[in-house]
Amino acid sequence: MNLFKDLNSKRINYGISIAKLCRTADISYSTWLRNQRGETSPNTRTIEKLDKAIHIIREQKIRDHGTQS
């Protein structure tokens, strides 16, 4: 499985919308879609930004809700 698919699986498991992830990672929705469709491959910087954004959103959810669910 590639890194983008792994990150997308995490996003889904954590209940993070694509829009929120893109905003937090500062990438465009069209970039997300091109990567998801396999039209382009994300570069290392994009993967790093998405991974960091997932962690930021996850931590924020934990703080806001006091739970990891």
N, C-alpha and C positions, 0 to 999 in steps of 0.2 A: 504494500500500500504506500502511496506517495505522501509526502508531508502535507500537501494541501488537503488531501482527503482525510488525513488524520486530524488536522485542525478543524475541518468542517464537521467531522464526527464529534469532536469535543464541543463545538459550538452548539450542535443539536442537543447533545446530552445535557449541557448546562442551560438550555433554554434561551440562548442568545439569538436575537434576530440578526439577519444579515445586515440590515440597515445600521443597527447599533454597533455591530462589530466594525463595519466599514468606517463609520464616523470616528470611533475610538482609535482605530488603526490609521486613520487619515489616508485611506485609499478610496478610490471611486468605486461605486457600485458596478460600473461597467467593467472595471478591472476584475472585480470578484467574478462576475458572470463569465468573462472570457476564460479565466482560470478554471472555473467550475465546468465549463463546456469542453475544456481541453484545447481551446483555440490557441492559448498561450500557456507557457509554464511560468509560475511565479518565480521571481528572482529571490535571492537569499534575503535581501532587505525586506521584501514584502512578506515573506514567511516570518521573519523576526517581528515585524510590526503586528502581524495578525496574532502570533503567539503571545506577545506582550499584552495586546488588547484583550485577549481572552482571559488572561490572568488578572488584569485590572478589573474587568467587568465582574469576574467571579468573586474577587475579593470584595468588591463594592456590594455585591448581592449578599455576601456573608455578613458584612458589617450592617447593612440595612435591615436584614431579616433575622440576624442572629442564628442562622442555621446554614448548613451546607447543602440543603435540598433545593 
